[in-house]
Amino acid sequence: MDWNAFLDGFAVVTEPTNLLYCLIGVLIGMLIGVLPGLGPAATMAILLPIAYNAGDPVSAIIMLAGIYYGAQYGGTITSVLLRIPGEASSVVTVFDGFALAKQGKAGTALGIAAIGSFVGATISIIGLTFLGPVIAGYALDFGDPEYAALALLGVLLVATVGNGHMVKALVAAAVGLLLATVGADSFTSANRFTFDTLQLQGGIDFVVVAMGLFGVGEILYNLEERHGKIHVPAAIANIWPSRKDLKEAGPAIGRGSVIGFFLGVLPGGGAVMASLAAYAAEKRVAKDPSRFGRGAIEGVAGPESANNAAATSSFIPLLTIGIPANASMAMLFAALLVVGVTPGPQLIDENPELFWGVINSMYIGNLILLVLSIPLVGIFVKILRVRPAILAPITALITILGVYTINNSVFDIFLMIGFGILGYLMKKTGFEPGPLVLAFVLGSLMESSFRRSMLIFDGDPTGFVTRPISGTILAFLLLVLLLPLLRRVLRRRVTETIEPDHHDEKAELR
Amino acid sequence: MRKSTTTCLAALAGVASLALTACGGVSNTAGGGSDSGDYPQGAVEMPVGASAGGSSDLISRQISEGLSDELGGSFPVINREGANGALAAAEVAKAKADGSTISVQNASLFAITPLAVSEDEVTSIDDFEVVQGVSRDDYVLVASKGSGFKAIDDFANADGKITYGTTGVGTGAQLACALTFKVDDTPAEAIPFDGGAPALTALLGDQVDTACLQVGEAIENIEAGKIVPLSVFGPERVEFLPDVPTAQEQGLDVEVAQYRFMTVPKGTPQDVQDAIAEAMQATFEKEEYQAFNKQNNLTPLEISGDEVLAMLEEDKQRYADLVEEYDIDLGDAS
């Protein structure tokens, strides 16, 4: 690593203009993050002309990058306060985040999320600084068989999410997998469940499903609740997390950051898998897993650190091998082209100033975001004091506007309302929407990777086991599946051996 | 510098007030530029059938800027992703034929996609007036380092099937690759990916042996020596890859290219069409636009609408014949 170039990068960032661009970027990012639907990619597209006009290309790129990671902070706010996750990677935050908000601890949840996001992102930038090129190589070893195995593991982890029961979660996940098949088959272009409409040919967008099931479903459910009984607004206590909360969340933030960094490098599905894996990991190490879904602070800390770490490490494939990992990275790719730089393996040598300028701007951008978040948490939390009669239409407006902006399609709005009704019915019958949404996201990844693998293997499925990485993932999956069973068997044995003694004791006592 | 900062702040205010979602982008001031009659009156929508950031989207945005400089008014680009661009096309076809909806469309939707989808999903060029050609985007056949292929001739030494990644079903990349292997009589298996980036990733990671990509997607890794270019598919060599022979040069009768052109709904008045064409030609003259083409590895194809139509008809027929001759089913990759 070239230390001079690295330090020069800091000199670039601390120029006042660049600091200003960085601030503007993260601020815009945070705001659009709050508004679901209009994602960072679309915003970057709109602001792309700035890249043409900016005096210095580095400034433009710093700003656009800021929009991307700034949006990750904003996204948490709607997940926690209004139960509408703007991105797939913040779905798992909803469970415990919204539960905490209902208990009047929204401030705690948002505060921890902001700290977790900051730590996650920072750890990830450090990783990016030192390990970038190495990690990029490892991401390339992930072929379709590995993704198929990973997605399968993901679907299994979905069942552990939330507080509902396992069977209901699995049923919801199965529906999610089914929904993922809607649209033109990307291998044969045959139409599946499109009912001869062009609109369904491209499949259903994640945001439509998530906002419908979570956002609209919640609104409908609340309307009914309000008529049933008097709504008691939750007392909003402790705006800022207590030392105890921080202590509880600390290890979760650390674990989430590391998981996020490694999974985020994988293009396609990395961030979702990261937040999901972080949640599952927290639930597994917790002394009392039953708290999850009812307002466990680790359930917010882990996934939030993970998705921010993942968002940051998704810069690695773009900057080191020239592959955009997601739509936002594709926009950044485009912006780099506009300023006359083609991202790829040569970027770091040919444009060290830009490479390090952008990376180092992230250290500062995240610091700005943390500082911005602190006062904003206090303001946003006040949203909860708004009466449901006023809040519900606002939420509805946000969801409708958000869904419309994805494809400028009115059809999507109706589809979302349909999902809203489904979400309401699910809530009434005790099904969690989370597993459905997550399985929906993982479903298309799983299907296409599996089918692509089979084409690559020429129809021979043994390849899944013989390839080292996919084999390992599958072995781990088997372990996760069998562990509870083994434990049960062991426990039974233990109780069997203890119980007779017990009887003897009792007998002796008599 | 000062000007761009103001633009920034204006944009920021836009986001805050949500007005941004409505205006859809490019902040253009009305007026200015030479005016060609009454066109445009009010904002002109430019639906594009691809997501933000892809080459179709970028080209649309570039043209949008040019048009608004030349004609005044604003030309917001609206992303209507889905069904290979058929969704956006349907929207344009249905729109009022007064020039208030215009769109840069891809040749593949009209010449190649019909070979992969069922008849009732085919988008017909007859629903549109073609106003002006824009540019050509070439395909390149690349091999992974691990495959050991240095030229198309090396395929003969391969044992077993060769795998080739494509950017999706019904795309020019798929057609180009499928034809190459068929014409060369090499057993091969198509692996469709969702776009160029994942296909390139798989190639870099040695997950597939070869892939057909757009030049712009592959060029950086070609120059870095991470992947090996074997052939391009245009009628002549590509300016950006002067050492890579065309398929024709290597004795394979394969010629596939993607090109884009401006369309308006059928029945749009001729003077509106002329105004758009003139403004586009003026845009093509600009240094900034030419730099954009270079940067994105696009070859200008600034021919008239009629010439584009003739080219489309010819390509469509040629592809259909080739696909039949070599018994290729684009709609079934497996």
HADDOCK unambig.tbl for C-alpha pairs under 7 A between the chains (distance, minus, plus):
assign (segid A and resid 28 and name CA) (segid B and resid 12 and name CA) 6.35 0.50 0.50
assign (segid A and resid 28 and name CA) (segid B and resid 15 and name CA) 6.97 0.50 0.50
assign (segid A and resid 41 and name CA) (segid B and resid 52 and name CA) 6.92 0.50 0.50
assign (segid A and resid 42 and name CA) (segid B and resid 52 and name CA) 6.42 0.50 0.50
assign (segid A and resid 45 and name CA) (segid B and resid 52 and name CA) 6.04 0.50 0.50
assign (segid A and resid 45 and name CA) (segid B and resid 53 and name CA) 6.89 0.50 0.50
assign (segid A and resid 46 and name CA) (segid B and resid 24 and name CA) 6.99 0.50 0.50
assign (segid A and resid 46 and name CA) (segid B and resid 25 and name CA) 4.58 0.50 0.50
assign (segid A and resid 46 and name CA) (segid B and resid 26 and name CA) 6.34 0.50 0.50
assign (segid A and resid 50 and name CA) (segid B and resid 4 and name CA) 6.76 0.50 0.50
assign (segid A and resid 53 and name CA) (segid B and resid 4 and name CA) 6.00 0.50 0.50
assign (segid A and resid 54 and name CA) (segid B and resid 1 and name CA) 6.54 0.50 0.50
assign (segid A and resid 54 and name CA) (segid B and resid 4 and name CA) 5.70 0.50 0.50
assign (segid A and resid 55 and name CA) (segid B and resid 1 and name CA) 5.37 0.50 0.50
assign (segid A and resid 140 and name CA) (segid B and resid 201 and name CA) 6.63 0.50 0.50
assign (segid A and resid 140 and name CA) (segid B and resid 204 and name CA) 6.76 0.50 0.50
assign (segid A and resid 140 and name CA) (segid B and resid 205 and name CA) 4.49 0.50 0.50
assign (segid A and resid 141 and name CA) (segid B and resid 205 and name CA) 5.60 0.50 0.50
assign (segid A and resid 143 and name CA) (segid B and resid 202 and name CA) 6.37 0.50 0.50
assign (segid A and resid 143 and name CA) (segid B and resid 207 and name CA) 5.92 0.50 0.50
assign (segid A and resid 186 and name CA) (segid B and resid 168 and name CA) 6.83 0.50 0.50
assign (segid A and resid 186 and name CA) (segid B and resid 169 and name CA) 6.35 0.50 0.50
assign (segid A and resid 187 and name CA) (segid B and resid 169 and name CA) 6.16 0.50 0.50
assign (segid A and resid 187 and name CA) (segid B and resid 192 and name CA) 6.31 0.50 0.50
assign (segid A and resid 187 and name CA) (segid B and resid 332 and name CA) 6.56 0.50 0.50
assign (segid A and resid 187 and name CA) (segid B and resid 333 and name CA) 5.68 0.50 0.50
assign (segid A and resid 188 and name CA) (segid B and resid 169 and name CA) 6.80 0.50 0.50
assign (segid A and resid 188 and name CA) (segid B and resid 331 and name CA) 4.70 0.50 0.50
assign (segid A and resid 188 and name CA) (segid B and resid 332 and name CA) 4.45 0.50 0.50
assign (segid A and resid 188 and name CA) (segid B and resid 333 and name CA) 5.98 0.50 0.50
assign (segid A and resid 189 and name CA) (segid B and resid 116 and name CA) 6.89 0.50 0.50
assign (segid A and resid 189 and name CA) (segid B and resid 117 and name CA) 6.27 0.50 0.50
assign (segid A and resid 189 and name CA) (segid B and resid 169 and name CA) 6.53 0.50 0.50
assign (segid A and resid 189 and name CA) (segid B and resid 331 and name CA) 5.87 0.50 0.50
assign (segid A and resid 198 and name CA) (segid B and resid 87 and name CA) 6.48 0.50 0.50
assign (segid A and resid 201 and name CA) (segid B and resid 82 and name CA) 6.88 0.50 0.50
assign (segid A and resid 201 and name CA) (segid B and resid 83 and name CA) 5.76 0.50 0.50
assign (segid A and resid 202 and name CA) (segid B and resid 82 and name CA) 4.71 0.50 0.50
assign (segid A and resid 202 and name CA) (segid B and resid 83 and name CA) 5.42 0.50 0.50
assign (segid A and resid 323 and name CA) (segid B and resid 197 and name CA) 5.88 0.50 0.50
assign (segid A and resid 323 and name CA) (segid B and resid 201 and name CA) 6.91 0.50 0.50
assign (segid A and resid 324 and name CA) (segid B and resid 197 and name CA) 6.60 0.50 0.50
assign (segid A and resid 330 and name CA) (segid B and resid 53 and name CA) 5.50 0.50 0.50
assign (segid A and resid 331 and name CA) (segid B and resid 52 and name CA) 6.73 0.50 0.50
assign (segid A and resid 331 and name CA) (segid B and resid 53 and name CA) 4.56 0.50 0.50
assign (segid A and resid 334 and name CA) (segid B and resid 53 and name CA) 5.70 0.50 0.50
assign (segid A and resid 337 and name CA) (segid B and resid 295 and name CA) 6.28 0.50 0.50
assign (segid A and resid 340 and name CA) (segid B and resid 295 and name CA) 6.59 0.50 0.50
assign (segid A and resid 342 and name CA) (segid B and resid 220 and name CA) 6.78 0.50 0.50
assign (segid A and resid 344 and name CA) (segid B and resid 220 and name CA) 5.71 0.50 0.50
assign (segid A and resid 344 and name CA) (segid B and resid 221 and name CA) 6.55 0.50 0.50
assign (segid A and resid 345 and name CA) (segid B and resid 221 and name CA) 6.91 0.50 0.50
assign (segid A and resid 345 and name CA) (segid B and resid 224 and name CA) 6.55 0.50 0.50
assign (segid A and resid 346 and name CA) (segid B and resid 224 and name CA) 6.71 0.50 0.50
assign (segid A and resid 405 and name CA) (segid B and resid 21 and name CA) 6.71 0.50 0.50
assign (segid A and resid 407 and name CA) (segid B and resid 79 and name CA) 6.28 0.50 0.50
assign (segid A and resid 407 and name CA) (segid B and resid 80 and name CA) 5.30 0.50 0.50
assign (segid A and resid 407 and name CA) (segid B and resid 81 and name CA) 6.66 0.50 0.50
assign (segid A and resid 408 and name CA) (segid B and resid 80 and name CA) 6.79 0.50 0.50
assign (segid A and resid 452 and name CA) (segid B and resid 191 and name CA) 6.17 0.50 0.50
assign (segid A and resid 455 and name CA) (segid B and resid 191 and name CA) 6.62 0.50 0.50
assign (segid A and resid 455 and name CA) (segid B and resid 334 and name CA) 6.89 0.50 0.50
assign (segid A and resid 456 and name CA) (segid B and resid 163 and name CA) 6.83 0.50 0.50
